[in-house]
Amino acid sequence: SMALETKKFGSRIIYEQSMTSTQAIAHNKAQEGAPEGTVIICEEQTAGRGRMMREWKSMKGKGIWMSVILRPEIAPYEAPQFTLVAAVALTKAIADMTGVQPEIKWPNDLLIDGKKCTGILTELQADPDRVNAIIMGIGINVNHQPNDFEGEIKDIATSLKIASGKHIDRATLVAKILYYLEIYSSQYIKEGFEPIKSQWESFSCTIGNRIRATTLQEVFIGKAIGITNDGVLQLQLDDGTIKGIYSADITLEK
Ligand code: BTN
């Protein structure tokens, strides 16, 4: 059962059986002036989307498919930090509910047993110098059975149920997510990224490892040594130079 313990987040909830994409609806609502903390959530998405123009499979009744409208007073370049703030909030909520601690794969995947259970899609509505809204899209595979994953995600996806052996009440998990999102985003606004960054690094499976980062233009291989206060991944290349990675797909290298 759902009991919200938040001040703002979830004070407005738009819920429907089926939507094209909660992200698309949230963009419209934000444009129309929906307040901070408005949640768009559905049972099934017919056109769910992931990062880099990918499709996001959103099976009916199995997962959490939601978008949260945030209205922080930050500059556009700070927006990627919110992905990391959300990753920490989601990690805490999932660990509380399942007893299983996910790992964060930079920038926005949550993995359990090396497989993806959660994706985050942070999108911006902004003028050049001002953020109008952040649309925080969250997709969590919750009660999927192994057979529910087909095609290209078959071997790389997992669900909280598969990982923990327990059926997870989605409404309770949503309430926990909103609780932690509210706590960490207000901490971020008050204290900056530093305190959250150390939590992020402790949950991360990226930092300290040799990785391959595939950006739209190039491939870089090196050791992930940290993230900056702006959320930029720091990669130490084999010649010793440090390369800042803003957006990429990463995989572990042997
Ligand atoms: C990724 O890992 O590529 C991000 C996936 C984000 C999926 C969520 S589900 C709710 C929201 N609506 C969408 O269409 N996408 C996000």
Residues whose N, C-alpha, C, O or C-beta is under 5 A from the ligand:
A	BS01	BTN	S21 T22 Q23 A47 G48 R49 G50 R51 W56 I64 W65 M66 S67 G119 I120 L121 G137 I138 G139
